[in-house]
């Protein structure tokens, strides 16, 4: 995805969530459900304003990061080499936010569904997109598996991110199994545990690969 297309998509989604939030605001209760447990049951409330606009406000901050990172990263020339994947990643993150935002408003407008089961496919897709951008990424200070050893070596960075990317894609497939469970513990384990394992494997693998490099 080109920079221009990504900019239009990100700005458009950000404006859209504010517009939708403002449109439905009068029809929402004074306190809205803002959190669900792993089994899909609501377990948290917020005052209406924050329940509606907290995520859009956060998206504005994240949008600023999207614009700033390629300009301030000491290795910004490397970001240019995978800028298309960088753009794709951020656009999907915003699509994911929009999806969560829409589900939240729908629930508070009276529609009933299992929130967790509904969001699992989106989480799986997000994990896959993360895997894709990791595999394509070049050494930088903001996006990726940033261990002391990946940041010191292009070779270690590449090997670690190819492995990490493949593992995230596997985790994406595993997370889809969550739609077949209804208890919180199983769903949390299926989604969270693989990510935790990937973090450990990537950390150890980057160190091992660094030790193999010529001194």
ZAPA-895203 format. One record per atom (N, C-alpha, C): residue in three letters; atom name; residue number from 1; x, y, z. Coordinates in steps of 0.05 Angstrom, whole numbers. Example, Ala and Ser with C-alpha at 12.3 -4.5 7.8 and 13.67 -1.06 7.14 Angstrom:
! ZAPA-895203
PT    r   a    k    east   north      up
PT  Ala   N    1     264    -114     156
PT  Ala  CA    1     246     -90     156
PT  Ala   C    1     264     -66     156
PT  Ser   N    2     257     -45     142
PT  Ser  CA    2     273     -21     143
PT  Ser   C    2     258       1     157
END
This chain:
! ZAPA-895203
PT    r   a    k    east   north      up
PT  Unk   N    1      17     -24       0
PT  Unk  CA    1       0       0       0
PT  Unk   C    1      18      25       0
PT  Unk   N    2      11      44     -17
PT  Unk  CA    2      27      68     -19
PT  Unk   C    2      22      86       5
PT  Unk   N    3      41     105      10
PT  Unk  CA    3      38     123      32
PT  Unk   C    3      13     140      30
PT  Unk   N    4       7     149       6
PT  Unk  CA    4     -17     166       2
PT  Unk   C    4     -42     151       8
PT  Unk   N    5     -44     126      -2
PT  Unk  CA    5     -68     110       4
PT  Unk   C    5     -71     104      33
PT  Unk   N    6     -48      98      46
PT  Unk  CA    6     -49      92      75
PT  Unk   C    6     -58     117      91
PT  Unk   N    7     -47     140      83
PT  Unk  CA    7     -54     165      97
PT  Unk   C    7     -84     170      95
PT  Unk   N    8     -95     166      71
PT  Unk  CA    8    -124     171      67
PT  Unk   C    8    -140     152      83
PT  Unk   N    9    -132     126      83
PT  Unk  CA    9    -147     106      99
PT  Unk   C    9    -147     112     128
PT  Unk   N   10    -123     118     139
PT  Unk  CA   10    -120     123     168
PT  Unk   C   10    -136     148     176
PT  Unk   N   11    -133     170     161
PT  Unk  CA   11    -147     194     168
PT  Unk   C   11    -177     190     165
PT  Unk   N   12    -185     175     144
PT  Unk  CA   12    -214     170     140
PT  Unk   C   12    -226     154     162
PT  Unk   N   13    -212     133     171
PT  Unk  CA   13    -223     116     193
PT  Unk   C   13    -224     132     219
PT  Unk   N   14    -204     149     224
PT  Unk  CA   14    -204     165     248
PT  Unk   C   14    -227     185     249
PT  Unk   N   15    -232     198     227
PT  Unk  CA   15    -255     217     225
PT  Unk   C   15    -281     202     228
PT  Unk   N   16    -282     178     215
PT  Unk  CA   16    -307     162     215
PT  Unk   C   16    -315     154     244
PT  Unk   N   17    -296     145     260
PT  Unk  CA   17    -303     136     287
PT  Unk   C   17    -314     159     304
PT  Unk   N   18    -302     183     300
PT  Unk  CA   18    -312     206     315
PT  Unk   C   18    -341     213     305
PT  Unk   N   19    -345     212     279
PT  Unk  CA   19    -371     218     268
PT  Unk   C   19    -392     198     278
PT  Unk   N   20    -386     173     277
PT  Unk  CA   20    -405     152     286
PT  Unk   C   20    -410     155     316
PT  Unk   N   21    -389     160     331
PT  Unk  CA   21    -392     163     360
PT  Unk   C   21    -410     186     367
PT  Unk   N   22    -406     209     353
PT  Unk  CA   22    -423     232     358
PT  Unk   C   22    -452     227     349
PT  Unk   N   23    -456     212     328
PT  Unk  CA   23    -483     207     318
PT  Unk   C   23    -499     189     337
PT  Unk   N   24    -487     169     348
PT  Unk  CA   24    -502     150     365
PT  Unk   C   24    -502     159     395
PT  Unk   N   25    -485     179     401
PT  Unk  CA   25    -482     187     429
PT  Unk   C   25    -509     192     444
PT  Unk   N   26    -527     207     432
PT  Unk  CA   26    -553     212     446
PT  Unk   C   26    -569     188     452
PT  Unk   N   27    -564     166     438
PT  Unk  CA   27    -581     142     441
PT  Unk   C   27    -569     122     461
PT  Unk   N   28    -547     128     473
PT  Unk  CA   28    -533     110     491
PT  Unk   C   28    -540     116     520
PT  Unk   N   29    -538      96     537
PT  Unk  CA   29    -543     100     566
PT  Unk   C   29    -521     117     578
PT  Unk   N   30    -525     128     602
PT  Unk  CA   30    -505     145     615
PT  Unk   C   30    -480     130     622
PT  Unk   N   31    -482     104     627
PT  Unk  CA   31    -458      86     630
PT  Unk   C   31    -460      64     609
PT  Unk   N   32    -437      60     596
PT  Unk  CA   32    -437      40     574
PT  Unk   C   32    -418      17     582
PT  Unk   N   33    -424      -6     571
PT  Unk  CA   33    -406     -29     575
PT  Unk   C   33    -381     -24     559
PT  Unk   N   34    -358     -27     571
PT  Unk  CA   34    -333     -21     558
PT  Unk   C   34    -313     -44     559
PT  Unk   N   35    -321     -66     573
PT  Unk  CA   35    -302     -88     576
PT  Unk   C   35    -317    -114     578
PT  Unk   N   36    -306    -135     566
PT  Unk  CA   36    -318    -162     567
PT  Unk   C   36    -296    -181     576
PT  Unk   N   37    -305    -202     591
PT  Unk  CA   37    -285    -223     598
PT  Unk   C   37    -280    -241     575
PT  Unk   N   38    -261    -261     579
PT  Unk  CA   38    -253    -279     557
PT  Unk   C   38    -276    -296     547
PT  Unk   N   39    -297    -299     564
PT  Unk  CA   39    -320    -315     556
PT  Unk   C   39    -340    -299     541
PT  Unk   N   40    -335    -273     538
PT  Unk  CA   40    -353    -255     523
PT  Unk   C   40    -375    -242     540
PT  Unk   N   41    -372    -244     566
PT  Unk  CA   41    -392    -231     584
PT  Unk   C   41    -383    -204     593
PT  Unk   N   42    -401    -184     593
PT  Unk  CA   42    -393    -157     601
PT  Unk   C   42    -385    -155     630
PT  Unk   N   43    -363    -142     636
PT  Unk  CA   43    -354    -140     664
PT  Unk   C   43    -341    -113     671
PT  Unk   N   44    -347     -93     654
PT  Unk  CA   44    -336     -66     660
PT  Unk   C   44    -353     -44     648
PT  Unk   N   45    -356     -22     663
PT  Unk  CA   45    -372       0     653
PT  Unk   C   45    -355      26     653
PT  Unk   N   46    -363      45     636
PT  Unk  CA   46    -351      71     635
PT  Unk   C   46    -373      92     632
PT  Unk   N   47    -367     117     641
PT  Unk  CA   47    -385     139     635
PT  Unk   C   47    -386     142     604
PT  Unk   N   48    -409     150     595
PT  Unk  CA   48    -415     150     566
PT  Unk   C   48    -393     163     549
PT  Unk   N   49    -385     187     557
PT  Unk  CA   49    -365     202     541
PT  Unk   C   49    -340     185     536
PT  Unk   N   50    -329     174     558
PT  Unk  CA   50    -304     159     555
PT  Unk   C   50    -309     133     541
PT  Unk   N   51    -332     121     546
PT  Unk  CA   51    -338      95     533
PT  Unk   C   51    -340      98     503
PT  Unk   N   52    -349     122     494
PT  Unk  CA   52    -351     126     465
PT  Unk   C   52    -326     137     453
PT  Unk   N   53    -313     156     466
PT  Unk  CA   53    -292     171     453
PT  Unk   C   53    -263     165     462
PT  Unk   N   54    -260     147     482
PT  Unk  CA   54    -233     140     490
PT  Unk   C   54    -217     127     468
PT  Unk   N   55    -229     108     454
PT  Unk  CA   55    -214      94     432
PT  Unk   C   55    -209     113     409
PT  Unk   N   56    -228     130     400
PT  Unk  CA   56    -222     149     379
PT  Unk   C   56    -199     168     387
PT  Unk   N   57    -199     177     412
PT  Unk  CA   57    -177     195     421
PT  Unk   C   57    -150     180     420
PT  Unk   N   58    -150     155     429
PT  Unk  CA   58    -126     139     427
PT  Unk   C   58    -117     136     398
PT  Unk   N   59    -135     133     380
PT  Unk  CA   59    -129     130     352
PT  Unk   C   59    -115     155     341
PT  Unk   N   60    -122     178     351
PT  Unk  CA   60    -109     203     342
PT  Unk   C   60     -80     202     351
PT  Unk   N   61     -75     193     376
PT  Unk  CA   61     -47     191     385
PT  Unk   C   61     -31     171     369
PT  Unk   N   62     -43     148     363
PT  Unk  CA   62     -30     127     347
PT  Unk   C   62     -25     137     319
PT  Unk   N   63     -44     153     308
PT  Unk  CA   63     -40     164     281
PT  Unk   C   63     -16     182     280
PT  Unk   N   64     -12     198     301
PT  Unk  CA   64      12     215     303
PT  Unk   C   64      37     198     303
PT  Unk   N   65      37     176     317
PT  Unk  CA   65      60     158     318
PT  Unk   C   65      66     148     290
PT  Unk   N   66      45     140     275
PT  Unk  CA   66      48     130     248
PT  Unk   C   66      64     150     231
PT  Unk   N   67      56     176     233
PT  Unk  CA   67      69     196     217
PT  Unk   C   67      98     203     228
PT  Unk   N   68     101     202     254
PT  Unk  CA   68     126     211     266
PT  Unk   C   68     149     190     264
PT  Unk   N   69     142     165     268
PT  Unk  CA   69     163     144     270
PT  Unk   C   69     181     144     246
PT  Unk   N   70     171     144     221
PT  Unk  CA   70     189     144     198
PT  Unk   C   70     207     168     195
PT  Unk   N   71     201     189     210
PT  Unk  CA   71     217     213     209
PT  Unk   C   71     238     215     231
PT  Unk   N   72     232     203     254
PT  Unk  CA   72     251     206     277
PT  Unk   C   72     268     182     282
PT  Unk   N   73     261     159     270
PT  Unk  CA   73     277     135     275
PT  Unk   C   73     305     139     265
PT  Unk   N   74     325     134     281
PT  Unk  CA   74     353     136     272
PT  Unk   C   74     359     118     248
PT  Unk   N   75     343      97     244
PT  Unk  CA   75     347      79     221
PT  Unk   C   75     323      82     201
PT  Unk   N   76     315     107     198
PT  Unk  CA   76     291     112     181
PT  Unk   C   76     295     103     152
PT  Unk   N   77     320     102     143
PT  Unk  CA   77     324      92     116
PT  Unk   C   77     316      63     113
PT  Unk   N   78     319      48     135
PT  Unk  CA   78     311      20     134
PT  Unk   C   78     280      17     133
PT  Unk   N   79     266      35     146
PT  Unk  CA   79     237      35     145
PT  Unk   C   79     227      39     116
PT  Unk   N   80     241      55     101
PT  Unk  CA   80     233      59      73
PT  Unk   C   80     234      33      57
PT  Unk   N   81     251      15      65
PT  Unk  CA   81     254     -10      50
PT  Unk   C   81     230     -29      54
PT  Unk   N   82     215     -25      76
PT  Unk  CA   82     191     -42      79
PT  Unk   C   82     166     -24      85
PT  Unk   N   83     167       0      73
PT  Unk  CA   83     146      19      79
PT  Unk   C   83     118       9      71
PT  Unk   N   84     116      -6      49
PT  Unk  CA   84      90     -17      41
PT  Unk   C   84      78     -35      63
PT  Unk   N   85      95     -53      74
PT  Unk  CA   85      85     -70      96
PT  Unk   C   85      79     -54     121
PT  Unk   N   86      96     -34     126
PT  Unk  CA   86      91     -16     149
PT  Unk   C   86      64      -3     146
PT  Unk   N   87      57       7     122
PT  Unk  CA   87      32      20     118
PT  Unk   C   87       9       0     121
PT  Unk   N   88      12     -23     109
PT  Unk  CA   88      -9     -44     112
PT  Unk   C   88     -15     -50     141
PT  Unk   N   89       6     -53     157
PT  Unk  CA   89       3     -59     185
PT  Unk   C   89     -14     -39     199
PT  Unk   N   90      -7     -13     196
PT  Unk  CA   90     -22       8     211
PT  Unk   C   90     -51      10     201
PT  Unk   N   91     -55       7     175
PT  Unk  CA   91     -82       9     165
PT  Unk   C   91     -99     -14     177
PT  Unk   N   92     -88     -38     178
PT  Unk  CA   92    -104     -60     190
PT  Unk   C   92    -109     -55     220
PT  Unk   N   93     -89     -44     234
PT  Unk  CA   93     -93     -38     262
PT  Unk   C   93    -117     -20     265
PT  Unk   N   94    -119       0     248
PT  Unk  CA   94    -141      19     250
PT  Unk   C   94    -167       6     242
PT  Unk   N   95    -167     -12     223
PT  Unk  CA   95    -191     -27     216
PT  Unk   C   95    -199     -44     240
PT  Unk   N   96    -180     -56     253
PT  Unk  CA   96    -186     -72     277
PT  Unk   C   96    -199     -54     299
PT  Unk   N   97    -187     -31     303
PT  Unk  CA   97    -199     -12     323
PT  Unk   C   97    -228      -5     315
PT  Unk   N   98    -232       0     290
PT  Unk  CA   98    -259       8     280
PT  Unk   C   98    -278     -15     285
PT  Unk   N   99    -269     -40     281
PT  Unk  CA   99    -286     -63     285
PT  Unk   C   99    -294     -65     315
PT  Unk   N  100    -274     -63     333
PT  Unk  CA  100    -279     -64     361
PT  Unk   C  100    -298     -41     370
PT  Unk   N  101    -293     -18     359
PT  Unk  CA  101    -310       6     365
PT  Unk   C  101    -339       1     357
PT  Unk   N  102    -342     -11     333
PT  Unk  CA  102    -369     -16     323
PT  Unk   C  102    -383     -37     340
PT  Unk   N  103    -369     -58     348
PT  Unk  CA  103    -381     -79     365
PT  Unk   C  103    -389     -67     392
PT  Unk   N  104    -372     -50     403
PT  Unk  CA  104    -379     -38     428
PT  Unk   C  104    -404     -21     427
PT  Unk   N  105    -406      -4     406
PT  Unk  CA  105    -430      12     403
PT  Unk   C  105    -455      -5     398
PT  Unk   N  106    -452     -26     382
PT  Unk  CA  106    -475     -43     376
PT  Unk   C  106    -485     -56     401
PT  Unk   N  107    -467     -65     418
PT  Unk  CA  107    -476     -78     444
PT  Unk   C  107    -491     -58     461
PT  Unk   N  108    -480     -34     463
PT  Unk  CA  108    -493     -14     480
PT  Unk   C  108    -518      -1     468
PT  Unk   N  109    -523      -7     442
PT  Unk  CA  109    -548       1     430
PT  Unk   C  109    -570     -20     432
PT  Unk   N  110    -562     -43     445
PT  Unk  CA  110    -582     -63     451
PT  Unk   C  110    -579     -89     436
PT  Unk   N  111    -559     -91     418
PT  Unk  CA  111    -555    -116     403
PT  Unk   C  111    -539    -135     421
PT  Unk   N  112    -546    -161     421
PT  Unk  CA  112    -533    -180     438
PT  Unk   C  112    -519    -202     423
PT  Unk   N  113    -494    -207     430
PT  Unk  CA  113    -478    -228     417
PT  Unk   C  113    -455    -234     436
PT  Unk   N  114    -441    -256     431
PT  Unk  CA  114    -418    -263     446
PT  Unk   C  114    -394    -246     436
PT  Unk   N  115    -386    -226     452
PT  Unk  CA  115    -366    -207     443
PT  Unk   C  115    -340    -221     436
PT  Unk   N  116    -331    -240     452
PT  Unk  CA  116    -305    -253     448
PT  Unk   C  116    -305    -269     422
PT  Unk   N  117    -326    -286     419
PT  Unk  CA  117    -328    -302     395
PT  Unk   C  117    -328    -285     369
PT  Unk   N  118    -342    -262     372
PT  Unk  CA  118    -344    -244     349
PT  Unk   C  118    -317    -231     342
PT  Unk   N  119    -301    -227     362
PT  Unk  CA  119    -276    -212     357
PT  Unk   C  119    -252    -231     351
PT  Unk   N  120    -254    -256     357
PT  Unk  CA  120    -232    -275     353
PT  Unk   C  120    -222    -275     324
PT  Unk   N  121    -239    -277     303
PT  Unk  CA  121    -229    -276     276
PT  Unk   C  121    -212    -251     270
PT  Unk   N  122    -220    -228     281
PT  Unk  CA  122    -205    -203     277
PT  Unk   C  122    -178    -205     291
PT  Unk   N  123    -177    -217     315
PT  Unk  CA  123    -152    -220     329
PT  Unk   C  123    -134    -238     313
PT  Unk   N  124    -145    -260     302
PT  Unk  CA  124    -129    -279     286
PT  Unk   C  124    -117    -264     262
PT  Unk   N  125    -133    -248     249
PT  Unk  CA  125    -123    -233     225
PT  Unk   C  125    -101    -214     233
PT  Unk   N  126    -105    -200     256
PT  Unk  CA  126     -85    -182     266
PT  Unk   C  126     -59    -196     271
PT  Unk   N  127     -59    -220     283
PT  Unk  CA  127     -35    -235     289
PT  Unk   C  127     -21    -242     262
PT  Unk   N  128     -37    -249     242
PT  Unk  CA  128     -26    -256     216
PT  Unk   C  128     -12    -232     203
PT  Unk   N  129     -25    -209     205
PT  Unk  CA  129     -14    -184     194
PT  Unk   C  129      12    -177     209
PT  Unk   N  130      13    -181     235
PT  Unk  CA  130      37    -176     250
PT  Unk   C  130      59    -194     240
PT  Unk   N  131      53    -220     236
PT  Unk  CA  131      72    -238     225
PT  Unk   C  131      83    -229     198
PT  Unk   N  132      66    -219     181
PT  Unk  CA  132      73    -210     155
PT  Unk   C  132      93    -187     156
PT  Unk   N  133      86    -167     173
PT  Unk  CA  133     104    -143     174
PT  Unk   C  133     130    -150     187
PT  Unk   N  134     130    -169     206
PT  Unk  CA  134     155    -177     219
PT  Unk   C  134     174    -190     199
PT  Unk   N  135     163    -207     182
PT  Unk  CA  135     180    -221     162
PT  Unk   C  135     193    -201     142
PT  Unk   N  136     179    -180     136
PT  Unk  CA  136     189    -161     117
PT  Unk   C  136     205    -138     129
PT  Unk   N  137     204    -135     156
PT  Unk  CA  137     216    -112     169
PT  Unk   C  137     247    -112     167
PT  Unk   N  138     257     -88     168
PT  Unk  CA  138     286     -83     170
PT  Unk   C  138     292     -70     197
PT  Unk   N  139     316     -71     205
PT  Unk  CA  139     324     -62     232
PT  Unk   C  139     316     -33     237
PT  Unk   N  140     301     -29     258
PT  Unk  CA  140     292      -2     266
PT  Unk   C  140     287      -2     296
PT  Unk   N  141     282      22     307
PT  Unk  CA  141     280      25     336
PT  Unk   C  141     251      24     347
PT  Unk   N  142     231      22     330
PT  Unk  CA  142     204      24     339
PT  Unk   C  142     186       0     334
PT  Unk   N  143     190     -13     311
PT  Unk  CA  143     171     -34     303
PT  Unk   C  143     186     -60     299
PT  Unk   N  144     179     -80     315
PT  Unk  CA  144     192    -106     311
PT  Unk   C  144     199    -119     338
PT  Unk   N  145     215    -141     336
PT  Unk  CA  145     224    -155     359
PT  Unk   C  145     251    -143     367
PT  Unk   N  146     250    -124     386
PT  Unk  CA  146     273    -107     392
PT  Unk   C  146     287    -118     417
PT  Unk   N  147     305    -137     413
PT  Unk  CA  147     322    -146     435
PT  Unk   C  147     349    -132     432
PT  Unk   N  148     366    -133     452
PT  Unk  CA  148     393    -120     449
PT  Unk   C  148     408    -132     425
PT  Unk   N  149     402    -157     418
PT  Unk  CA  149     418    -170     397
PT  Unk   C  149     407    -165     369
PT  Unk   N  150     381    -163     367
PT  Unk  CA  150     370    -156     340
PT  Unk   C  150     377    -127     333
PT  Unk   N  151     378    -109     353
PT  Unk  CA  151     384     -81     347
PT  Unk   C  151     413     -77     340
PT  Unk   N  152     430     -96     346
PT  Unk  CA  152     459     -93     341
PT  Unk   C  152     467    -106     314
PT  Unk   N  153     450    -122     303
PT  Unk  CA  153     458    -138     279
PT  Unk   C  153     436    -141     259
PT  Unk   N  154     441    -133     234
PT  Unk  CA  154     421    -137     213
PT  Unk   C  154     416    -166     209
PT  Unk   N  155     436    -183     211
PT  Unk  CA  155     433    -211     206
PT  Unk   C  155     416    -224     228
PT  Unk   N  156     421    -217     253
PT  Unk  CA  156     405    -228     275
PT  Unk   C  156     377    -218     273
PT  Unk   N  157     374    -192     266
PT  Unk  CA  157     347    -181     262
PT  Unk   C  157     331    -197     242
PT  Unk   N  158     343    -201     218
PT  Unk  CA  158     329    -215     197
PT  Unk   C  158     321    -243     204
PT  Unk   N  159     340    -259     216
PT  Unk  CA  159     334    -286     223
PT  Unk   C  159     312    -288     245
PT  Unk   N  160     315    -270     264
PT  Unk  CA  160     295    -270     286
PT  Unk   C  160     268    -263     277
PT  Unk   N  161     266    -243     258
PT  Unk  CA  161     240    -234     249
PT  Unk   C  161     227    -253     229
PT  Unk   N  162     243    -267     214
PT  Unk  CA  162     232    -288     197
PT  Unk   C  162     219    -310     214
PT  Unk   N  163     234    -318     235
PT  Unk  CA  163     223    -339     253
PT  Unk   C  163     198    -328     267
PT  Unk   N  164     201    -304     279
PT  Unk  CA  164     178    -292     293
PT  Unk   C  164     154    -288     276
PT  Unk   N  165     158    -280     251
PT  Unk  CA  165     136    -276     233
PT  Unk   C  165     121    -302     227
PT  Unk   N  166     136    -323     223
PT  Unk  CA  166     123    -349     218
PT  Unk   C  166     108    -359     243
PT  Unk   N  167     120    -354     266
PT  Unk  CA  167     106    -363     291
PT  Unk   C  167      81    -347     296
PT  Unk   N  168      81    -321     289
PT  Unk  CA  168      56    -305     292
PT  Unk   C  168      34    -315     273
PT  Unk   N  169      42    -323     250
PT  Unk  CA  169      22    -334     231
PT  Unk   C  169      11    -360     241
PT  Unk   N  170      28    -376     253
PT  Unk  CA  170      18    -401     265
PT  Unk   C  170      -1    -394     289
PT  Unk   N  171       7    -375     305
PT  Unk  CA  171     -10    -366     327
PT  Unk   C  171     -37    -356     317
PT  Unk   N  172     -38    -343     294
PT  Unk  CA  172     -63    -334     282
PT  Unk   C  172     -82    -357     277
PT  Unk   N  173     -70    -379     266
PT  Unk  CA  173     -87    -402     260
PT  Unk   C  173     -97    -415     286
PT  Unk   N  174     -79    -417     306
PT  Unk  CA  174     -86    -429     332
PT  Unk   C  174    -108    -413     346
PT  Unk   N  175    -106    -387     344
PT  Unk  CA  175    -125    -370     358
PT  Unk   C  175    -154    -374     348
PT  Unk   N  176    -157    -382     323
PT  Unk  CA  176    -183    -387     312
PT  Unk   C  176    -198    -409     326
PT  Unk   N  177    -182    -427     339
PT  Unk  CA  177    -195    -449     354
PT  Unk   C  177    -212    -438     377
PT  Unk   N  178    -206    -413     385
PT  Unk  CA  178    -221    -401     408
PT  Unk   C  178    -251    -400     403
PT  Unk   N  179    -260    -400     378
PT  Unk  CA  179    -288    -398     372
PT  Unk   C  179    -303    -424     381
PT  Unk   N  180    -288    -445     386
PT  Unk  CA  180    -301    -470     394
PT  Unk   C  180    -303    -474     424
PT  Unk   N  181    -292    -454     439
PT  Unk  CA  181    -293    -455     468
PT  Unk   C  181    -311    -433     480
PT  Unk   N  182    -320    -438     504
PT  Unk  CA  182    -337    -418     517
PT  Unk   C  182    -327    -410     545
PT  Unk   N  183    -307    -424     555
PT  Unk  CA  183    -297    -417     582
PT  Unk   C  183    -273    -398     579
PT  Unk   N  184    -271    -379     598
PT  Unk  CA  184    -251    -358     597
PT  Unk   C  184    -223    -369     597
PT  Unk   N  185    -217    -389     612
PT  Unk  CA  185    -189    -400     615
PT  Unk   C  185    -180    -411     588
PT  Unk   N  186    -196    -427     575
PT  Unk  CA  186    -188    -439     549
PT  Unk   C  186    -184    -418     528
PT  Unk   N  187    -202    -399     526
PT  Unk  CA  187    -199    -378     506
PT  Unk   C  187    -174    -361     511
PT  Unk   N  188    -170    -353     536
PT  Unk  CA  188    -146    -337     542
PT  Unk   C  188    -121    -352     536
PT  Unk   N  189    -120    -379     542
PT  Unk  CA  189     -97    -395     537
PT  Unk   C  189     -91    -397     507
PT  Unk   N  190    -112    -401     491
PT  Unk  CA  190    -109    -405     463
PT  Unk   C  190     -98    -379     449
PT  Unk   N  191    -106    -356     459
PT  Unk  CA  191     -98    -331     446
PT  Unk   C  191     -73    -319     459
PT  Unk   N  192     -71    -319     485
PT  Unk  CA  192     -49    -305     499
PT  Unk   C  192     -24    -323     501
PT  Unk   N  193     -28    -348     507
PT  Unk  CA  193      -5    -366     512
PT  Unk   C  193      14    -368     488
PT  Unk   N  194       3    -371     463
PT  Unk  CA  194      22    -372     440
PT  Unk   C  194      39    -347     437
PT  Unk   N  195      27    -323     443
PT  Unk  CA  195      42    -298     441
PT  Unk   C  195      64    -297     461
PT  Unk   N  196      58    -306     486
PT  Unk  CA  196      78    -307     507
PT  Unk   C  196     101    -326     499
PT  Unk   N  197      94    -349     488
PT  Unk  CA  197     115    -368     479
PT  Unk   C  197     132    -356     457
PT  Unk   N  198     119    -342     438
PT  Unk  CA  198     134    -330     416
PT  Unk   C  198     154    -309     427
PT  Unk   N  199     146    -294     447
PT  Unk  CA  199     164    -274     459
PT  Unk   C  199     189    -288     470
PT  Unk   N  200     185    -310     485
PT  Unk  CA  200     207    -324     497
PT  Unk   C  200     225    -336     476
PT  Unk   N  201     213    -349     456
PT  Unk  CA  201     229    -362     435
PT  Unk   C  201     245    -341     420
PT  Unk   N  202     233    -318     413
PT  Unk  CA  202     247    -297     398
PT  Unk   C  202     270    -286     414
PT  Unk   N  203     265    -281     439
PT  Unk  CA  203     286    -270     456
PT  Unk   C  203     311    -289     457
PT  Unk   N  204     305    -314     463
PT  Unk  CA  204     327    -334     465
PT  Unk   C  204     340    -338     438
PT  Unk   N  205     324    -340     417
PT  Unk  CA  205     335    -345     390
PT  Unk   C  205     354    -322     381
PT  Unk   N  206     346    -297     387
PT  Unk  CA  206     362    -274     379
PT  Unk   C  206     389    -275     393
PT  Unk   N  207     389    -283     418
PT  Unk  CA  207     414    -285     433
PT  Unk   C  207     432    -307     421
PT  Unk   N  208     420    -330     416
PT  Unk  CA  208     436    -352     405
PT  Unk   C  208     448    -345     378
PT  Unk   N  209     432    -332     361
PT  Unk  CA  209     442    -324     335
PT  Unk   C  209     463    -302     337
PT  Unk   N  210     461    -285     356
PT  Unk  CA  210     481    -264     360
PT  Unk   C  210     508    -277     368
PT  Unk   N  211     507    -297     385
PT  Unk  CA  211     531    -311     394
PT  Unk   C  211     545    -324     371
PT  Unk   N  212     530    -331     350
PT  Unk  CA  212     542    -345     327
PT  Unk   C  212     557    -325     308
PT  Unk   N  213     551    -299     312
PT  Unk  CA  213     563    -279     294
PT  Unk   C  213     593    -276     299
PT  Unk   N  214     609    -270     279
PT  Unk  CA  214     637    -265     283
PT  Unk   C  214     641    -241     302
PT  Unk   N  215     660    -244     320
PT  Unk  CA  215     665    -223     340
PT  Unk   C  215     681    -200     328
END
